[in-house]
Amino acid sequence: MEYTADQKKILSIQTGKHIVHAPAGCGKTEMLTQRVIQALKYGENPSTMICLTFTNRAAIEMTQRLKASTHHTDSQLPFVGNIHKFCNLYLRKNKFLPDSSSLLDEDEYKTILNGIIKKNDKKTVVLRHDLFKYLSDQKRIDLGLSPIYKNYNESFEQHKHIYNAIYTHYEQVKKEFNFYDFDDLLNLTNYHLKNSTENKQEQQFSSFNWLQIDEVHIPTITQDYVVVGTDSTGCIGTDTVQVAVLPTSSSTQNETSIDSYVWSVNGQTYTQSGTYTDTLLNVLGCDSIVTLNLDLNFTGIPSENDNEFNVFPNPVNELLTIINSSNASKNIKLIDKQGRLVLESIISKETNTINLAHLESGNYLLFIEGNDSPIQIIKK
């Protein structure tokens, strides 16, 4: 492959700290891969190297290229992965997370959180983007770390008690079933790297001589960045680069509908009144934040007893009955407090019986396909 002058300059850098700004499609992954290959060639120990990527896909692609070019096995290559993978390995290698804990995937996270929101936000006043910021900040505050977000919607303070109730409920569920989420990975790693009383040299996976980060920071304002580096003679030098950030735009859309509304901006169907936002690209290629103020009128409101699923008895000794009013085939999963899948089945008729006699006493979560939230099952 023939490299450009700028690419050759990047490959020639062997020491110091550097920032490289590169647009999509310019061969960035190839440059990052070649820099790893060169470092290995010059004798860098792979166990003291780390390559952090923005996505799993980028990590997989870089690892494949490294294996094809070096013919090394995984154990002979440095760590390549996104920040969440790094945090998970760091926390587990140093026993900061119990072996029995389970990481919630995106679907499990949404299912549990949606169920908690439904129970605590009866008037649909919680804004999702404010809730996600609040959940993250409260976790950091509980760990003694500084909050990240400062700007909330003007209605936030009025309904802060609801946000706090959702946060408290969500944390209780995680604690009870030994779950943790992606935010926990970041915050716990931050906390232990900063505050652990153990000798950092005795911690595993916490010290590296060679570090490469892909897309870790996106500037939010126009400002100068100072790059500090060391040249081949060992002298320290600095350079200044200005990154210009073009302004975002915003617009508001007020709509009234009956029963449901399909928003043309994102194609999503909404069945509750509220304020929703989405982010698009404007003509300058910058964020355009669109807000939807939706007022729905309903032709008929079902009673709380008109649930598609009914589960009993609960607590249960042996046989659990699931009433499936739709008669449609549904997948069900039962998860124990350690996050382990203990039962998986399909219910395909109106009345279904599941034998739980073989399970130990305790609390379980029953996930039913099509149900808004998991159902807590108590096994006697």
N, C-alpha and C positions, 0 to 999 in steps of 0.2 A: 504493500500500500504506500502511495506517495503522500507524504505529510506536507501541510502548508508551513510557512515560516513560523506562524504563531503556534501551531501544534508542536513543531520541533522545539520551540522555546520552552513550552510546557514540559515536554519529555526530558529536556536537559536539566531541569531543576532537581537537585538531589538533596538540598538542605534548606532549613528555614521554614517560615510560615507564609503561606500564600493564599490569596483569594483569586479565583478565576471565574469571570462572568461569561457564560456561554449560552446562546439561544438553542432551542430545540432543533435537531436535525443537522448539527454541525460536527458530529462525530465525538461527542463528549464521552460516551460509554467506552469507545475504543481508546481514547486518551487515558481514562481512568484505569482501564485494564492493562494497558501498556506500562503505565507507571508502576503498577504492582509487579509486573513481570520484571521490570528493570530493577526494582528494589530487591527482589529475590535473587536476581542474577548477581547483584553486588554484595550478597551475603547477609541481607537482613533476615533475622530469625522470624519465621511466620507467626510464632506464638506471641511476638511483641508487636505485631501489625494488626490493624483493624481498618476495615472499609465499611463505612456506614452509607447505605443507600436510602433513597426516598420511598421506594416501593419494593415489595417482594419480587415483582417481575424484573426489576433492574438488577436485584441481587442474583436471581437465577441466571439471567443473561450473562452477567459478569463472571459468575462461577463457571458456566459452560465454556466461555471464551478462555478463561484461565486454564481449565483442564485440557482444552484442545491445544493450547499453545505450549504448556509446560509438561503435559502428561503426568501431572502430579495427582495424588489422591486427595480426598478431603482433608485428611490429617496433615498433609504436607502443604496445605494452603492456609493463608491467614483467614481470620473471620471475615465473612462477607454477608451482610444482612441489613435489614432496616433497624431503626432505633428500638422498636418494640422487641424484636428478636434478641438484640443485645441486652436490653434490660431484663428480659425473662431469664436468659442464661446467667447473667450476673447475680440476680436475686436467688436463683436456685442453687448455683454453685456455692454461694456463701450462706446457704440455709436461712435466708431472710424470708423465704416463702416455704410453708410446710409442703412436704411431698404429696399430701392428700389434696392440696388445693387445685382448683381448675380454672382455666382462663375462659371467660365468656366470649363466644364468637359474636359477630355482629347481630345475627338473627336472635340468639338467646338474649343478648343485651336489650334489643328492641322489645322483645316479647315481655320480659320481666318489667322493664321501665314503663311500657305502655299500660300494663296492668296496674302498676302503682299510680300512674298519672290518672287513670280512669277512676280509681278509688278516692283520690285526694283532691282532684280538680273537678268538682261537680259542675261548676259554672263555666268551665273552659276559658279560664283567664290566663293560664300559663302560656308563655311564648317559648317555643322549643329552643330557639337560639339563646335566649336568656337562661333557660333551664340548664343547658349544656355548660354554659359559662359558670353558672352558680355551682353545679355539681363539681366541676373541676377546681374552682377556687376553694370551696369548703373542704375538699380533701386536702388541699395544700395547707389551709389554715389549721386543720386538725393535726397535721404533722409538724406544725411550727414553721412552715414555709410561707413566703410572701405570696399573696394572691396575684394573678396575672391580669385579670380583666378589671376594668374600672368603669366602663360605660355600659349601662343597662337601659332598657326601655323606660320611659317615664312612668309607666304603670307598675314597675317592678316593686318599689318600696311599699305600695299599697297592698300588694299580694305576696310580700316576702314570706309570710308565715306559711303559705301554701308551698312555695319553693322549698322551704326548710322541712316541711312535713314529708315531701316527696324524697328529699335527700336522706332524711333519717330513716324512712321506711326502706329505701333502696339499700342503704348500708346495713340495715338489720338483716335483710334477705341474704345479702352477700356473706355476712358473718355467719349466719345460721347454716348455710349450705357450703361454706368454705369456697366461695367464688371470688374472683377478682377480675377487673376489666383492664382495658388498655391504658386508661388514665392512671390506674393504680401502678402499673409497670413504670411509667415515667416518674410519678411522684415518689414512689418508694425508693427507686434507684437514686433520684436526686437527694432524698433525705439521707440514705445510708452512705453515699459517697461524701456527703458534707459532714455528717454528724456521728458516724460510727466511731466508737471509742477504741476499736481494734486498730492495730497497726495496719496501715493501708498496704504495706508490703506483704502482709500475711493474707490479705484478701485475694481471692482468685478473680481473674478477669477484670482487674481494675486499673492496671498500669500498662501503657503502651508507648513504644518509642517512635512508631511510625503510624500516623493517623491520616486517613483520607475520608472526606465527607462529601456526599453528593446531595446538592440541593437542600441544605439544612436551614438556610435563612432567606427569606424574601423581604427586601426592604419595604417599608410602609410610607416613608417620607423621603423627599429629595435631600440627600446629605452627602458629605464627604466621608469616605472610608480610608483609614490609614492602614497600609499593608506593611508589616514588618517582616524582614527576611534576612537570612545570612548567606553571604556569597561564598564562593569556593575557597577564599582565603580566610574565612572565619570572621569577616567584618560584618557588622550589622548595618543594614540600610533600610530606609523607609521610602514609601511612595504613596501618593494620594490619588484616589479615584473618586469621581463624583457619579453617583447613581441617581438618575432622574426618574421620579415616580409620577406618572400622569394621574390626574384626579379621577375619582370614581364618579358615577352619576346615580341618581335614584329617581323613582317614580312611585306613585300610589294609585291603586285601582280599587274603587268601591263597587261592590256587587251585591245584589239581592237575588235569591233564588228559592225554589221550593224543593225541600227534601235533600237535594245534593247539588253540587256544582263542580263542573270540570274546568279547571284553570288552563287556559290555552298556553300559558307561559311554560308549564312543565308537564301538562297532560295528566296531572293527578286529580283524583276525585275526592272532594271534601264533603263530609256528612255532618259537620258541626260548625256552628258560627264561630268566628274568631279572626285573629290577625295572623297572616302567613307571609313568609318572605321567601324569595329565591334570588339567586345571583346569576346574571347573564354577562356576556361580553358586549361592551358598547363599540362604536365605530373606531375608537382609539385602541381597542384591544384591552381595555381596563374593565374592572368590575362595574356592573350596573345592577344595583339592588332594587328589586321590584317588591312592593308590599301590597298584599291583598287584604282589604277589610271586607269580610264576608258576613252577611246577615242571611241566615236560612230560616224559612218558615216551613213548618212540618204539617203534612196533611193528616198525620196520625202518629202518636207517640206510643210505642209498645210499652207494656208494663214490665216491671223488673223481673217478673216471673216467666216472661216469654223468652227464656234462654234456649239456645239451640241444644245445649248440653246440660244434663243434670246428673250429678254423681252422688251416690250414697251406698252404704252408710259411711259416714266419715266423722269420727274414727272408725276404722274397719279392722276386723279380726282376720278374715280369710277372703271372702268373696266381695269384690267391689263391682257395683252395677253402674254402667254408664248408659244413660238414655240419650240417644242420638236422634233428635226429632226430624232431621233432614233425610234420614235413611241412606245418605250418601257415604261411600267409603272414606274413612278418615284414618290417618296415621296417628298413633299415640306413642308417647315415650314417657318413661318414669325414671326420674333422676334422684339419686340419694344425696345425703348431705355432703358427701365428698365429691359430688359432681359426676359420679359414675352412672352410666346408663345401665339400669338393672332390669328393664323390661321394655320391649318394643313390639308393637303389634298393630293390627289393622282392625277397626270396628266397621262393620258393613251392614248392620241392621239397626232397628230402632232400640231394642234392648240388648245390651251386651254385658257379659259377666267375665271379670278378670280375676283369676286366682292369685292372691298375694300371700298365701299361707307360708311360702318358702322364704319370705323376706323378714329381716330383723325388725324389731320394734323401732319406731322413730318417725321422723318427718321426711316426706318425699315431695317432689314437684311433678305434677302430671301435665304434660304438654299435649294438647289435642290440636291437630291441624284445623285451622279455621277459627280457633278460639282466640280471643284478644289477649288473654293472659294465662299463665300457668295456674293450676289449681293445687293448693297445698293439701296433701293427703297425710293423715296421721295413722300409722300402722300400730295397732296395739300389741 
